[in-house]
Amino acid sequence: VELNLFRWFRIALTGGYRFVSGVQQQKLAGLNNRDFNSGTLALTLRFGKFYKSRDNDGVRD
């Protein structure tokens, strides 16, 4: 999800889930696949000059 707050500032929130398989227990004592599975969440602040194109004619607003 991305929200345009100003012409020069956007804020984005992204999320997901990481699935891990193939953990070698002899190398990582006491850990298994489930120990590495987890949800992820990121908040991104984007600063810059953002343009919208008009009808794909290459002219910037």
WOSUL-V833830 format. One record per pair of residues at least 12 apart in sequence whose ideal C-beta (glycine too) atoms are under 10 Angstrom apart, sorted by the first residue. I is the first residue (numbers start at 1). J is the second residue. If there is no record, write none. Layout:
# WOSUL-V833830
[[I,J] [I,J]]
This chain:
# WOSUL-V833830
[[1,13] [1,14] [1,15] [2,14] [2,44] [2,46] [4,46] [4,50] [5,45] [5,46] [6,47] [6,50] [7,48] [7,49] [7,50] [7,51] [7,52] [7,61] [8,46] [8,47] [8,48] [8,49] [8,50] [9,45] [9,46] [9,47] [9,48] [9,50] [10,44] [10,45] [10,46] [10,47] [10,48] [10,50] [11,43] [11,44] [11,45] [11,46] [12,42] [12,43] [12,44] [12,45] [12,46] [13,41] [13,42] [13,43] [13,44] [14,40] [14,41] [14,42] [14,43] [14,44] [15,39] [15,40] [15,41] [15,42] [15,43] [16,38] [16,39] [16,40] [16,41] [16,42] [17,37] [17,38] [17,39] [17,40] [18,36] [18,37] [18,38] [18,39] [18,40] [19,33] [19,34] [19,36] [19,37] [19,38] [20,32] [20,33] [20,34] [20,35] [20,36] [20,37] [20,38] [21,33] [21,36] [21,37] [23,35] [23,36]]
